[in-house]
Amino acid sequence: MKYAAFFHLWVPRLEQQTLYVLDVAKKIGFQGMEISTNTDTVRDRDLIKKLMQRAKQGELQCFFSTGLDEKHNIVSPNGETRRKGIDFLKKCIDLSHECESEILGGILYGPWGVFTGKPRTEKEWEYSKECMWEVAEHAQESGVFLAIEPVNRFESYMLFTAQEARRYIEEIGHPHIKVHLDTFQMNIEENSMYEAIITAGDLLFHFHCCESHRGIPGTGHLEWDEVFKALHEVRYERWLVIESFTPDIVFTEGGSKVAIWRKFADPTEIAEKGLAFLRNMESTYR
């Protein structure tokens, strides 16, 4: 497996003055960096050029994840809003391709932190599938895979579990849509982390390693043995990403959505100790 850190563990935004985070991650021992992208990021070509230069100097792979806001909601009843969402996701795919990454992960199938006050409707489900097919066609042309992340009930009302993600993908039937699992999300919504990973199976394409409280992996109550046993059984050999946050970092416009109000450790301590823990767990099941 390969190990990556979440860029926004250290800083709230991707900017020229925050590119030093890549050097920090490389020094700790990570091989990659996951960055959350938004409408500003996809427009700033000079910033992306500098990002790639810095990443190549440190022999780090950069890849991206995102979540849709209300203005880019592909399950909106407004066709113009859905079109804006499709166009935004296509720009994220172009960004991934430009940065030599084969993945775009996250909450790609509907809005993040936006609610209607009721469960998803069949119409929203169909809107999402129709839009994702078009986005996946663009992804295939660019050699990029979409990895959809089921999340907890407090962040979305569209997809919660690996089983729902698998059903969604199978109904769309496009080879460039895969599954992105996150242990923090799974801890809330799944009956069993082991069974969730087994259910994702050959569709599992991206994986976030987060503790039950989003602090240092290995210091909460997650059943990490179940996680790594299942990852071994499905022969997962892709990225393991430490996605954690601290209250010092106002995570762009999504700060309140991740709801981190207490500090568990310094960002670098989370990264260093988390990486050591995950590597030890992997070696147990190698």
C-alpha positions as CSV (number, residue, x, y, z in Angstrom):
1,M,0.0,0.0,0.0
2,K,1.0,3.6,-0.4
3,Y,0.6,6.3,2.2
4,A,-0.6,9.9,1.8
5,A,-1.5,12.8,4.1
6,F,-4.4,15.2,3.9
7,F,-3.0,18.6,2.9
8,H,-5.6,20.4,5.1
9,L,-4.4,18.7,8.3
10,W,-1.8,21.6,8.4
11,V,-3.4,24.5,6.5
12,P,-6.9,25.5,5.4
13,R,-6.2,26.3,1.8
14,L,-4.0,25.4,-1.1
15,E,-2.0,28.6,-1.8
16,Q,1.5,29.4,-2.9
17,Q,2.6,30.2,0.6
18,T,1.3,26.8,1.9
19,L,3.1,24.6,-0.5
20,Y,5.7,24.0,2.2
21,V,3.3,21.3,3.5
22,L,4.5,19.0,0.8
23,D,8.0,19.2,2.2
24,V,6.7,18.4,5.7
25,A,4.9,15.3,4.4
26,K,7.8,14.1,2.5
27,K,10.1,14.4,5.5
28,I,7.7,12.4,7.6
29,G,7.7,9.6,5.1
30,F,4.5,10.0,3.0
31,Q,4.5,9.2,-0.7
32,G,1.5,11.3,-1.6
33,M,-0.7,14.2,-0.7
34,E,-4.5,14.5,-1.0
35,I,-5.8,18.0,-1.6
36,S,-9.4,19.2,-1.4
37,T,-10.2,21.2,-4.5
38,N,-12.8,23.9,-5.1
39,T,-13.8,26.4,-7.8
40,D,-10.9,28.7,-6.9
41,T,-8.3,25.9,-7.2
42,V,-9.4,24.7,-10.6
43,R,-9.1,28.2,-12.0
44,D,-5.6,29.0,-10.6
45,R,-3.4,27.5,-13.3
46,D,-0.2,29.2,-12.0
47,L,-0.8,27.7,-8.5
48,I,-1.3,24.2,-9.9
49,K,2.0,24.6,-12.0
50,K,3.9,25.5,-8.8
51,L,2.2,22.7,-6.9
52,M,3.4,20.1,-9.4
53,Q,6.9,21.5,-9.5
54,R,7.1,21.3,-5.7
55,A,5.6,17.8,-5.7
56,K,8.0,16.5,-8.4
57,Q,11.0,17.9,-6.5
58,G,9.9,15.9,-3.5
59,E,8.8,12.8,-5.5
60,L,5.3,13.1,-4.1
61,Q,2.1,12.2,-5.9
62,C,-0.7,14.8,-5.6
63,F,-4.3,13.8,-6.0
64,F,-7.6,15.5,-5.3
65,S,-11.0,15.1,-3.7
66,T,-14.0,17.4,-3.5
67,G,-17.6,17.9,-2.4
68,L,-20.4,19.7,-4.2
69,D,-21.9,22.8,-2.7
70,E,-25.5,24.2,-3.3
71,K,-24.5,26.1,-6.4
72,H,-23.1,22.9,-8.0
73,N,-25.6,20.4,-6.8
74,I,-26.2,17.6,-9.3
75,V,-29.4,16.5,-7.6
76,S,-31.0,19.9,-7.7
77,P,-34.4,20.2,-9.5
78,N,-32.9,23.1,-11.3
79,G,-31.3,22.0,-14.6
80,E,-28.8,24.9,-14.7
81,T,-27.5,24.1,-11.2
82,R,-27.0,20.4,-12.2
83,R,-25.1,21.6,-15.3
84,K,-22.8,23.8,-13.2
85,G,-22.1,20.7,-11.0
86,I,-21.3,18.6,-14.0
87,D,-19.0,21.3,-15.4
88,F,-17.2,21.7,-12.1
89,L,-16.6,18.0,-11.7
90,K,-15.2,17.9,-15.3
91,K,-12.8,20.7,-14.3
92,C,-11.7,18.7,-11.3
93,I,-11.1,15.8,-13.6
94,D,-9.0,18.0,-15.9
95,L,-7.0,19.1,-12.9
96,S,-6.4,15.5,-11.8
97,H,-5.2,14.6,-15.3
98,E,-2.9,17.7,-15.4
99,C,-1.4,16.6,-12.1
100,E,-0.8,13.0,-13.4
101,S,-3.4,11.6,-11.0
102,E,-5.8,8.8,-11.9
103,I,-8.3,9.6,-9.1
104,L,-10.8,12.1,-8.0
105,G,-12.4,11.2,-4.7
106,G,-15.1,12.5,-2.4
107,I,-18.7,13.4,-2.3
108,L,-19.2,13.7,-6.0
109,Y,-22.7,12.3,-6.2
110,G,-24.6,15.1,-4.4
111,P,-24.3,18.1,-2.1
112,W,-22.0,18.1,0.9
113,G,-23.5,19.7,4.0
114,V,-26.7,20.8,2.2
115,F,-30.0,19.2,3.3
116,T,-33.6,19.3,2.1
117,G,-35.0,18.2,5.5
118,K,-36.1,14.9,4.2
119,P,-34.5,11.6,2.8
120,R,-33.3,11.5,-0.7
121,T,-36.0,11.0,-3.4
122,E,-36.0,8.7,-6.3
123,K,-35.8,11.7,-8.6
124,E,-32.6,12.9,-6.8
125,W,-31.2,9.4,-7.2
126,E,-31.9,9.4,-10.9
127,Y,-30.6,13.0,-11.4
128,S,-27.3,11.9,-9.7
129,K,-26.9,8.8,-11.8
130,E,-27.6,10.7,-15.0
131,C,-25.1,13.4,-14.2
132,M,-22.4,11.0,-13.0
133,W,-22.6,9.1,-16.2
134,E,-21.7,12.2,-18.2
135,V,-18.9,13.0,-15.7
136,A,-17.6,9.5,-15.8
137,E,-17.4,9.6,-19.6
138,H,-15.2,12.6,-19.4
139,A,-13.1,10.9,-16.7
140,Q,-12.6,7.9,-18.9
141,E,-11.3,10.1,-21.7
142,S,-8.8,11.6,-19.3
143,G,-7.7,8.3,-17.7
144,V,-9.2,9.3,-14.3
145,F,-11.4,7.3,-12.0
146,L,-14.2,8.8,-9.9
147,A,-14.1,7.4,-6.3
148,I,-17.4,8.1,-4.5
149,E,-17.3,8.4,-0.7
150,P,-20.3,7.4,1.4
151,V,-20.5,9.7,4.3
152,N,-22.4,10.1,7.6
153,R,-25.9,11.5,8.0
154,F,-24.6,14.8,9.4
155,E,-22.7,15.6,6.1
156,S,-25.1,14.3,3.4
157,Y,-28.4,12.6,2.9
158,M,-27.5,10.8,-0.4
159,L,-25.1,7.8,0.3
160,F,-24.2,6.4,3.6
161,T,-22.8,2.8,3.2
162,A,-20.6,0.7,1.0
163,Q,-23.7,-1.3,0.0
164,E,-25.5,1.8,-1.2
165,A,-22.3,2.9,-3.0
166,R,-22.1,-0.4,-4.7
167,R,-25.7,-0.4,-5.8
168,Y,-25.3,3.2,-7.1
169,I,-22.3,2.2,-9.2
170,E,-23.9,-1.0,-10.5
171,E,-27.0,0.9,-11.6
172,I,-24.9,3.4,-13.5
173,G,-22.8,0.7,-15.0
174,H,-19.8,2.8,-15.8
175,P,-16.3,1.3,-15.4
176,H,-14.7,4.6,-14.3
177,I,-16.8,5.0,-11.1
178,K,-15.4,3.3,-8.0
179,V,-15.7,3.4,-4.2
180,H,-13.9,5.6,-1.7
181,L,-14.3,4.4,1.9
182,D,-13.4,6.4,5.1
183,T,-13.2,4.8,8.5
184,F,-14.6,7.8,10.3
185,Q,-17.7,7.7,8.1
186,M,-17.9,3.9,8.4
187,N,-17.7,4.0,12.2
188,I,-21.0,6.0,12.2
189,E,-23.0,4.3,9.4
190,E,-21.8,0.7,8.9
191,N,-22.7,-2.3,11.0
192,S,-19.3,-3.8,10.4
193,M,-16.1,-2.2,9.0
194,Y,-15.0,-5.6,7.8
195,E,-18.2,-6.3,6.0
196,A,-18.3,-2.9,4.4
197,I,-14.8,-3.3,2.9
198,I,-15.7,-6.8,1.7
199,T,-18.8,-5.4,0.2
200,A,-16.9,-2.8,-1.7
201,G,-14.5,-5.5,-2.8
202,D,-13.1,-5.0,-6.3
203,L,-14.7,-1.6,-6.5
204,L,-12.6,-0.2,-3.6
205,F,-10.3,2.4,-5.2
206,H,-9.4,4.9,-2.4
207,F,-9.3,4.7,1.4
208,H,-9.2,7.2,4.3
209,C,-7.8,6.1,7.6
210,C,-9.3,8.3,10.3
211,E,-9.8,7.6,14.0
212,S,-13.2,7.4,15.6
213,H,-12.7,11.0,16.9
214,R,-10.5,12.1,13.9
215,G,-7.4,12.3,16.1
216,I,-4.3,10.1,15.8
217,P,-5.1,6.8,14.1
218,G,-4.8,4.1,16.8
219,T,-5.8,6.2,19.7
220,G,-9.6,5.8,19.5
221,H,-11.9,2.8,19.6
222,L,-11.9,1.7,15.9
223,E,-11.4,-2.0,15.1
224,W,-8.3,-1.6,13.0
225,D,-7.7,-5.3,12.9
226,E,-11.0,-5.7,11.1
227,V,-10.1,-3.0,8.7
228,F,-6.7,-4.4,7.7
229,K,-7.9,-8.0,7.6
230,A,-10.6,-6.9,5.1
231,L,-8.2,-4.7,3.1
232,H,-5.8,-7.7,2.8
233,E,-8.7,-10.1,1.8
234,V,-9.9,-7.8,-1.0
235,R,-6.2,-7.3,-2.0
236,Y,-6.3,-3.5,-1.7
237,E,-3.0,-2.1,-2.7
238,R,-3.7,1.6,-3.3
239,W,-3.6,4.7,-1.1
240,L,-4.2,4.9,2.6
241,V,-4.7,8.5,3.5
242,I,-4.6,10.0,7.0
243,E,-7.4,12.5,6.8
244,S,-7.6,14.4,10.1
245,F,-8.3,17.9,11.2
246,T,-7.5,20.3,14.1
247,P,-9.7,23.2,15.3
248,D,-6.8,25.6,14.4
249,I,-7.6,25.0,10.8
250,V,-10.7,26.5,9.5
251,F,-11.2,24.2,6.5
252,T,-12.1,26.8,3.9
253,E,-15.9,27.1,3.7
254,G,-16.3,23.5,5.0
255,G,-15.0,24.2,8.5
256,S,-18.3,23.8,10.3
257,K,-19.2,20.7,8.2
258,V,-16.4,18.6,9.6
259,A,-17.2,19.9,13.1
260,I,-13.8,19.7,14.8
261,W,-14.0,21.7,18.0
262,R,-11.3,20.1,20.2
263,K,-7.6,19.5,19.5
264,F,-6.2,16.0,19.9
265,A,-2.6,16.7,18.9
266,D,-0.4,18.8,16.8
267,P,-0.9,18.2,13.0
268,T,2.6,16.8,12.5
269,E,2.2,14.6,15.6
270,I,-1.0,13.2,14.1
271,A,0.8,12.6,10.8
272,E,3.9,11.0,12.3
273,K,2.3,8.7,14.9
274,G,-0.6,7.9,12.5
275,L,1.8,6.8,9.8
276,A,3.8,4.6,12.2
277,F,0.6,3.0,13.4
278,L,-0.8,2.2,10.0
279,R,2.5,0.8,8.7
280,N,2.7,-1.5,11.7
281,M,-0.9,-2.6,11.1
282,E,-0.2,-3.3,7.4
283,S,2.9,-5.3,8.3
284,T,0.8,-7.6,10.5
285,Y,-1.4,-8.6,7.6
286,R,1.1,-8.4,4.8
